[in-house]
Amino acid sequence: MMLKFTFVGGLLLSSALCAAASPVAYVKNVSGDASVTTGGLVVKAEVGTAIMQGSVLKTGAKSSMGLTFKDETMMSFGPDTQLTVDEFLYVPAQGKLSLVSMLARGTMNYVSGAIAKMQPDAVSIKTPAGIIGVRGTQFVVKVEE
């Protein structure tokens, strides 16, 4: 049996993983030191880097990063930020919608995409102190250590 491998947003994936794991977002801009960790593999964040469900995003001091999700949700992160994409499901024809993430530290600017507009209770941002339920179109949150 011969395995085929493909690069997806800077990650080398087998053909089986490519079929099972498609990107949920992409890095749209980055400044300074930022990384994306997926399945234990750490890559330097660059424009076009794929974000998968389960990816951990980190920015360093004096750094920032912006993402656009498949449903057009936009998230921007300031310095010293860590966010995990816990769940992303966007199949509107079947009513399957979900965006759940964990902001462990740092700052984030969030702008709603289609999921929050179609089903607001399907979006939540967890923090160490609580959960933000998204009911509007934009907010900024800061989690301090």
N, C-alpha and C positions, 0 to 999 in steps of 0.2 A: 504494500500500500504506500502510495506516495502522497505526502502532505504538501499542500500549496500554502504559501504565505503571502500576505498583502499588507502594505503599509496603509493604515487608516489614521489620519491626523497625527502622524509621527509615531504611531504604535505599530509594531509588527505583530499581526494576528494571523492565526491559522484560518483556513477557509471555513472551518466549523465555527470558530469564534466570530468571524465576520458575519455569518448568517444569523447568529444568535445575538450579537451585540452591535447595534448600529448607534452611531453618535446621536446624542440628544441635544447637543449644543456645540458651538465652535467659538474659539477665542477670536474676538473681533479687533481688539487692541490690547497692547501690553507696553508698559514702561518700567524699566528697571528689572529687578530680579523676581520672577514668578515661575511657579511650577505646577504641573498637573500630575497627580499620582493615580494610576488606574491599575488595579490588579497587582499592586506591589511595584510596578514599573514607574519610575519618576522620570518625567521629561521636562525640559525647559519649555515654558509656555511661549508660543509664538503665534502670530496671526495665522489662523487656520487650524490650530491644534484642536483635535476632536475631544469633546467632553462626553464621557459615557456615564450611565447610571452607576453610582458608586465612586466616581472620581472625586478626589480630594484636591481642592484648589488652594494654593498658598501664594501670598505676595510677601516680599521682604520689605525692609525699611525703605522709605522713599520710593515705593513701587506701587503700581496699579495695574488692573486688568479688567477688561470688559468682555462679556459673553452675550451671544444671542442664541436662544433656544429655538427648537423647531417650530414652536407655536408663536414666535416673535417676542417672547418674554425677554427682557434685557436686564442683566445684572452687572453692576460695576463695583469693583472692590478697591478700597484704599490700601494704605500701607499696613503691613503686619496683620493680614487677614487670613483666616482659614475657613473654608466652607466645603461641606460634603454634599454632593447631589445624591440624596438617599433614594428618591424615586422620581421617575419621569415617565408618564404614560400619555400619549397623545394620539388617540384613534377616535376622532370626533364622530365619524359615521356610526361607530358602535357605542358612543356615549362613554368611552373609556378615557377619562381625563384625570391626571394627577401630577402635581409638582410639589415635592417635599424635600426640603434641604435643611442642613444644620449649620448655622453660623456659630462657630466655636469662639472666634475672637475677631476683632477688627470692625471695619465699616463696610456697609453695602448700600448702594442705591438700587432700588427695584422698580421696574416699570412693567406693568401687567401686559401679558400677551393674550392669546385667544383662550387659554384654559381659564384664567381668572374672569374673563368676560362671559364665557359660556356657563361656567360652574364655579363661582367664587369660593365655595367651601372645599374645593378640590386642591387648593393651594395653601401651603403653610410653611413658615420658616421657623424652625426650632432654634432656640438659644439656650445657654446654660440656665437662664432664669425663667424661661417660659416659652410660649409658642405664639407667633404672630399669625393671625388668620387674615388673609388678604381679602379686603372688601372694597378697596379703592383701586386706583390705577397706578399710583406711585407713592413710595415712602422711602425714607432713609433710616437705617438702624445702625447703632454702634454698640458693640459688646466689648466691655473693658475687662481686663484680667482682675 
